[in-house]
């Protein structure tokens, strides 16, 4: 994967994160019975819109770092990010240095 592809994927992830951030307020009234809410997978695949289930506090913990993203298991891109955490509902990844500036600036 060349640098341009890595940067495109990082921009896709940042766009999904912004979409999820905008959905937070609307979802507060529609929590599921297990306390989770539906977010969109923040992977680098521009065509992915798969659901990811997390509590608001879990999502806010991921968002505390601009380099971290909430993705579905199997949607990691090891050439772009490192594994941080995995639960039965989601995986947390963190951008590597060569594309971190893209997501930190968005």
N, C-alpha and C positions, 0 to 999 in steps of 0.2 A: 504494500500500500504506500503510495507516495504522499508527500506532505500535503498536497492540495486535497486529496481524499480525506486525510486525517482532519484537516481544518473544516471541510464540509460536514463531516460527521459531528465534529464538536459544535458547529453552529446549529445543526439539527437538534442536538441534545439541549442546548441552551434555549431553543425555541419551545421545545416540549416542556421544559422547566417553567418558562414564563406562562405557558398555557395552564399548567397545573397550579401555579401561584394565583392566577386569576379565578380558578375554580374553587379555591379553598373556602371562601365566604359562602358561596352558594351551597356547598356540600355540608356545612355545619348542621343544617337542619335535616339532612338526609343520611345520617349515619346508619350503617347496617347494625343488626342486632349484636354483632360481636365487637362493636365500637370502631370498626374500620370504615374508611371512605374509599371511593374509587378514584384513582389517579391514572394518568396515562403514562405508559412506559416511556422513560426518558432516554431510551437508547439512541444510537446514532443513525438508525435506519429511518430515513425520511418517510417511509410508507407504513411504519409501525404505529398503531394506535391501540395496542392491546392494553387491557386493564391491569392495574397493579393495586393491591389492597394494602392500606397502611392506616394506622391511627394518625390523628393530627400531630400528636407529639412525636411519633416516629418520623413523619415527613418533615416536621420542623427541625429535627435533629440532623437530618440529611442536608437540608437547606442551610444549616448554620455555616457550612463551608461552600463557597461558590464553585469549588472543584468537584463536589460530590453530586451523584445522581442516583435516582431510584429506578431500577430496571427489573424486568422479569428475569427469572433464572434462565440462563442460556442466551441472553441478549447482551452479554458482556463482549467487549472488543479488546482483547489483551494487548493489541498493538497500540491502543489509544489510552488505556486506563488500567488501574490496578484494582484488584479485589479488596474491599474493605470489610464487608459484612454480608452474611446471608441468613435469611429467616425462611420459614416455610412459605412465606407470601411474596418476598422480594429479595433482591440483591442490591447492595450499595457498592458503587464503583467510584473511583477518584481519578480525574484526568492526570495524565503524565505531563511533565514539564513542557514538551514541545507543542502542546495545544492548550495548556492551562490558561494562557493569556487571552484566548478567545472567550472562554466561559467566564473568566473573571471580569472581563470588560462588558459582558452583556447583562 
